Amino acid sequence: MEETVALIKSCITSKKGGILIKDLNDEFQTLVGESIPYRRLGFSSLRALLKNIHGLETFWNEFGEEILKTNDSKISHINRLIRKQRMDYSKTRNKYYKQFMQNENRLKCKNTVYRDRNSLVYNINRTNRRNQDFTRRRDPNLFGNGNHINNFLYGEEENHFPVVIETNEMKNQDNIYEPVANDRQLLGDDFFLQLAIRNLHLPIWRYQDSLALHCGLCISGQTISDCTQALRNVSTISNRVVILLGSVDVYNNATCDEMIDDMTELLQVLRTKFHLSNTAITICTLPPLANLSIYAYEKQSMAFFSFNNWIRSLADNPSERESSFVNYSVIDLYEHFCLDETYITNYDLFQTQARRVSGTKHSYVLWNDTGRKRAMNLICKNNITDHS
């Protein structure tokens, strides 16, 4: 850990005026020959590691980019020497404005249309970056002492808490009772797995020969049929469960009929093997998949909406069903993660970018902190009602 911290500070100190946050990993790789090993050190992200390093601070430059610099008294003398270094203008004809030119060919470029187009694209990209960070930069709580220092390490980054991942050759799976929320055991994929990690603060683990993270029966990349198979290998579970499965099936291009068949089999296992009544089983509709456009992925979207409608039908009035049917409790996550009655995805409840998860090749746009809190509130209501 100490060696990695020293190398990171060396990368930052070697750059006059600090280094761009986005360039730190590349600079480290150039110096050391490998990327910053934050996962090996027990952190879930690079920002999580940086947060735990003493003597780092950031500020915003005029282009709206985050600059990382050191503020460590032990190496302050090195910073003073670097600040006194002069810019080398020997390769430019005019030291006052050609210091930013990258090579001689650009000075002799006569294609003004090409140059103007590149300039326009650069300015648009710079404007977009500034707009994306505008809300955070205008927050006075993120600046200190009037020096425009932004403590980004405590900002809206989702993975800023260290997460320890256990590795097991063989883990006892006979009795699984976690994760539990409101006396209900969670069965799900990456959406519920994030609740277990970030909100319930439970330990996670993976098999030695597998990348998929586990927390009880919340497993990264888990399909409906995968959960059914896992349940067949378990002896006991809690007497009440909440199920959120199907997202991975949608990403895998499963049809609605296939998903219904798999979910029916899963419910059958819960009733016959574990003797759970319908009232002890709560099923969640799939929340919006924020990176799945209805226009670009028509087939997957149709399966998604049809499957959600089928789940809602499980909470229908028993009088509309056959006499032997007992309705299930349903949490309509889709409805609560959309805007009002327009059913447009409420992106304020999701992370800003899609991310790769450990158990599947598909990228997920998971809930952010606000979204996870809303999901926990829905699960933890004292009385879960139909279409709640």
N, C-alpha and C positions, 0 to 999 in steps of 0.2 A: 504493500500500500504506500509506504513512505517513498519508495523508489519511483512509483508511478506518479505520485504527487510532485516530486522533484522534477521529473521529466516534463510534466504538464506546465509547471511554472517556467521551466527553461524555454519551452516553445513560446510562451506568452511574452517573456522578458526579451527574447531575441528580436521581437518585432517592435520597432519604434512606434509609440503611440498605442500599443495594444494590438490585439488580433481579433478578426471577425469571429463570432461564435461558430458560424457555419464552417470556417476554415480550420478550426482548432484540430479536429481529428485528422485532416489531411496533413497538417504540419507535423503532428505527432508521428504519423506513419512515415513521413519522409525522414524524420530524425531517428526513429527507433526501428522501423521496418515492419510494424504491425499497428493495427488500430488500437485505440485506448481500450484496455480490457476491463470495462466497468462491470460487465456481467460476472467476470471471474472474481471480482472483488466484492460481489454480493449486492450490486446496485442494478435496478431495472432500467436505467437510462443514464446517458452521459450527464444530463442536467442534475440527476440525483447525486452523482459522484461529485460534481462541481460544487453543489450546495454544501457538501461536507468538507470542502477544502478551505482552510483558514487563509485569509488574505487575498481573496479574489473579489473584484467588483466590476460592474459594467456601466456603460453609458451609451447614449445614442449619438451617432454622428449626424451630419446634416442630411444624409440620404435615408435616415430612418433605419439604419442598420445597428445591430447590437455589437458593441466592442467590449471585449474582455481584457482586463488588465490586472496586474498584481498590485497589492498594497501591503506588502510584507516588509517590515523594518529590517529583516535579516538580509534582504537583497536590494534595499533601497539605493545603496551606492551603485549597484549595477544599472538600475533604472536611470540614475542621474547621468552616468556615462553615456548611455544609449541616447538619451534626450539631447546630449550635446553633439552627437554625430551630425555631420553635414550631409546634405543630399548631394549625390554625385551627378553633376550636370554635364560631365565631359562628353557624353554621347549625344547631346542635344545641341542644336544651333542657337537656341535662345533659352536661357535658363529660367525665364520668367513664366513661360507658358507651355514649353514643349516637354516639361518633366513628366507629364502624364501620357505622352505618346509611347506606344509599345515598341515600335520599330520604324525603320527608315522608310519602308514601303508605304506606310500609311500617310507619311508626310507628302509623298509624291503622287498619291492617289488622285486621279482626275475624274473619277466616276462620281460626280456629285450626287446623283440619284441613289447610288448604292450607299454612300456615306450618310446621306440624309435619312434613308430608310433605317439604317442601323441606329442612328441617333434617336429616331422616333421610337423604335422598339425598346431601346434602353430606357428612355424617359418614361414610357408607359409602364415598363416593368418596375422601375424605381417608384413610380407613383402608386402602383398596386401594392408594393411592399409597405409603403408608408401608410396607405389606407388600412391595410390589414392590422397594423400595429397602432392605429390612431387611438383607439379606445384605451389601450393599456398605457400609452405614452402620456395621455392627458390626465391620467389619474394621479393626483398630487401625492398620494400615499406611496407611490412607487419611486419617488425622487427624494433625495436626502440632502440637507444642508445647502440647498440652493445650487449645487454643483451638477445637477441633472444626472445623478447617478441612479441607475435603475437596478434595483435588486430583483432581477428577473428570476433568481433562483427560488423565490417564493411566489411566483406568478401563477399562471393558469396551466402550467405544465402538469399533465396528469400523473406521470410516473416519477414523482419526486420523493417517494419513501422507499428506503431499501427493502428489498424482498429477498428472503433466503429461500432458495429452492433446494430441497433434498433430492438426492438421487438414490434409488433403491433397486437392487437386483430383483427382489421379490417382496412385496408388501402384503400383509395380511388383509384380505378383503372379505372376510367372513361376516363381520359386523360393521356396518357403516351407518352412522347417525348424523354426520355433518355434510355440508353446512346447514345450520338451522336458523330460520328467521321466524319469529312469532310462533314458535313451537311447531313449525312446519319444515320438513327437510326439503332442500332445494335439489332438483334434478334438472340439469341444463347444460348448455354449452358455454361459449365465451362470455355471453352477457351475464349469466349467473356467476360464472367463475370470477369475473371482475368484482361483483358484489362481495363474494367470499373473501377476496384479497383486500380490497380497498375499504369496504365498509364493515365487514365482520372481522377483519384482521386475522384470518385463519392461515395456518401454514399450508404451503403447496409443495408438491413433489412430482417427480417424473420417473419412469422406468429408465434404467441405465441405457437401454438400446432404443429409446423413444424420446421424441422431443415434446410430445403433448403433455401439458401441465395438468395435474389432477388436484382436486380438493373434494374429497368424498366422491359423490356421483355427479359433480360438476367438472366436466372434462373439456379441455380445449379441442375444438373440431369435432365434437361428438354429434353423430346423427341419431335419429330416433331408434333405428335398429341397433346401433352401437349401445345405446342405453339399455335396450331390452336384453342384449347379450350380457351386459355387465350385471344386470339384475338377476339373471339366471345363475350367475356365479357367486351371488351373495346369499348369506343365510338369513340375516335380519336387517331391517331398516326401521326408521321411525314410523309411528302409526298414522302420521299425516304428512302429505307431500305436496309440493308445488312444482309443476312441470313447465319448463320453457324449452322446447326443442322444435327443430324444423328449419332453422336458419341455414344450417350447413346443407341440409337436403335441398333447399331452394338454390343455393349456390352450386350444388352438384347437378342441377337440372332435373331433379326428381319431379315427377308429375304429381298433381294433387291426389289422384287415386292411390299412387304408391305411398304417399305420406299418410293418407288416411288409413291404409292397410297396416302400415308400420305402427301408427299411434294406437290403433285398435288392438293390435297384438301386445303393445306395451301396457295398455290398461288392463288387458286380460291377465297378464302376468302379475300385476299389482293386486288384482282382485283374488286370483286363485292361489298364488304362492304365498303372498303376504297377508291375505285376508283383509284387504282394505276395502271399506265400503265406498260407494260413489261420493258420498258426502265428505269423506276423508281425503279425497283427491281434488286438488285445484289445478286447473289447466290455464295457462296464459296464452293469449293470442300473440303472434309474432310481432314485435315492435317494427317500425319502419326500418328497412335496410337502406341506410342513407346513401349508399353508393350504388344502388340498383335503380336505374331509371326505368319507368314504365314504358317509355318509348324505345329505348335502346335494348331492353331485355323484356320483350313482350311475353314470351313463353314463361319465363321465370316469374314475372309479375302476376300473370294469371294464376299460376299455381299458388303463389303467395296469398293472393286475395281469396281464392277459393278455399284454401286450407283454413284461413282465419274464419271464414264464414261457417265452415263445418264445425270449428271449435265453438263458435258462438251458439250453434244449434244444440250443443250438448247441455246448455243451460236453459233450453226451452221448457215451457210448461209441460209437465208430465202428462197432462190430459190430452195433449196433442200427439203424444207418443203411444206406443203400445203399453199395456197395463204393467208390464214387468220393468219398464224403464224407470230408472231413478236419475234425476238430472245431476250434473256435476257443477261445482263452483267454478266460475270463469272470471279471470282478471283480464279485461280488455286493454292490454298494454298499447296496442296500436292506436286506439282512440285517445289515450292519455298522452301519447307522444306526437300527436298531430295538433295543428292549430284549429281550435274551435270546431265548427261543423264543416269547414272547408276540407278537412282531412289532408292538408298539406303538411309534410314533415316539418316538425319544429326543430330546426337545426341548432337552436340554442341549447338543446338537451344532449347534443352529440359532440364528440371530439371533432376538431377542425379538419383532420386528415384521416384517411384510411390507413390502417396499420396491419402488418402481417402478424398473425397469431401462431402459436406453436403447433397447433394440432391439425392445420389444414393449409393448403396452398392458397386459399382465397383470402383476400384482404377484408378486414372488418372496419366499419366506422362504429366504434363502441360508444356507450354513454359517457358523457363527461361527469364531473362531480355532481352537478345539478341534476342530471338525468338519473344518476344512480340513487340520489336521495329520493327522487320522485318514485322510482321503482320500489325502493325499500318502504316508502310510505304506503304504497298500494298493497304490498305483501303483508305489511304489519298492521293493517286495519283490524280492529277487533272482530268485526263480522264482515267477511267477504261475501258480497252479494252478487247476484247474477249481473253480468256485464258491468261490474264495478270498474 
